[in-house]
Amino acid sequence: MANKVHVKKEDTVLVLSGKDKGKKGKVLSVNPSTNQVLVEGVNMSTKHKKPRGRYQQGGIIHQESAVNGSNVMLVCDKCGKPTKVAKKILDNGQKVRSCKHCNEIIDVILDKKEV
């Protein structure tokens, strides 16, 4: 069974620990089964790539590595502060994620049944 991760793709997050502590970046992908998050420009690693095929170029490539989901915190778009995510149900029955600092709605949670 997959774990729940508090961030989604395209969210802006702040890194809480590690060599990139304090950096902000956009979430590129989320893997709930391993609780890993890929953040743009964070946890960069060097990979030596061998050319495969006739026209592919080899060399040293710098790419992002995954960070544990517990080491990132969502940054609110409205107030700009790192925040925990509050999940609320509105009067019309919609489930939303909201900021705990400014109580603004971050986005609507889509159920798998609706998609």
C-alpha positions, -999 to +999 in steps of 0.1 A: +000+000+000+013+035-009+020+060+018+005+095+017+028+124+008+018+159+019+031+176-013+021+172-049+037+177-083+041+215-092+041+225-055+068+249-042+087+234-012+114+243+013+141+218+021+144+213+059+175+192+062+206+180+044+232+197+023+206+218+005+188+230+037+169+263+032+166+260-006+133+264-023+123+245-054+094+231-075+084+195-071+091+176-103+077+142-092+064+123-062+068+086-054+044+077-026+055+041-023+090+051-012+081+086+002+106+102-022+102+137-037+122+150-067+128+188-063+141+211-090+177+222-083+180+203-050+202+173-041+222+175-074+243+145-082+269+138-109+263+110-134+288+097-159+269+087-190+283+065-218+271+073-253+246+047-265+239+046-302+254+066-330+241+101-323+239+101-286+265+121-268+281+109-236+297+130-208+292+141-172+255+150-164+243+168-133+208+158-123+185+160-093+183+131-069+153+122-048+148+137-013+127+120+015+092+135+017+097+143+055+126+166+046+105+191+026+077+215+037+051+231+015+055+269+009+021+288+006+017+308-026-004+335-009+017+343+023+050+328+011+056+310+044+065+273+049+035+257+063+019+224+073-011+214+052-046+215+067-072+194+049-107+209+051-141+200+038-161+230+025-199+235+028-204+222-008-186+189+001-153+197-017-121+186+000-093+212-001-058+218+011-053+250+030-025+270+046-023+269+085-009+304+086-033+324+064-061+299+061-062+304+023-071+275+000-041+260-017-059+236-041-088+212-043-082+175-036-095+153-064-108+119-054-098+090-076-135+084-082-139+118-098-109+114-122 
